[in-house]
């Protein structure tokens, strides 16, 4: 029997979340979004020096949990200072008082994917270079294409990367 394969496309982020959920649950995370959205939960400054490591609840309960957070040794004091704020934000994320306690573990953070490199701005053209480029593009009628070719030409002439 053939199945009808027509349907809507599924976002990759939805599939990854389903695949990762089993792994996250083994570590005590009911919602994988607490790991993937950590920066939004605690803010960029704390997220850069901390990472959620596990979430444990008392047997048979979904309240009164303990969230284990790994942090660099130097960030432990800052995390201790912001403990109440972190608890509040995590509970807002869950929508109820899921976490009562934070356990802080000092140690190296998991390695993160490298950030995309920032491109340097394209150097401005001299009047003569700009005039030569404008002349080369004068017959291009599509404005989007003309803008793209303008940026490309400027990058080629100055020797810089184009966005």
Secondary structure, DSSP 8 states (H G I E B T S, - for coil): -----------HHHHHHHHHHHHHHHTT-S-THHHHTHHHHH-HHHHTTEEEEEEE--TT-SSSEEEEEEE-GGGHHHHHHTHHHHHHHHHHHHTS--EEEEEEEES-------------------HHHHHHHHHHTTT---HHHHHHHHHHHHHHHHT----
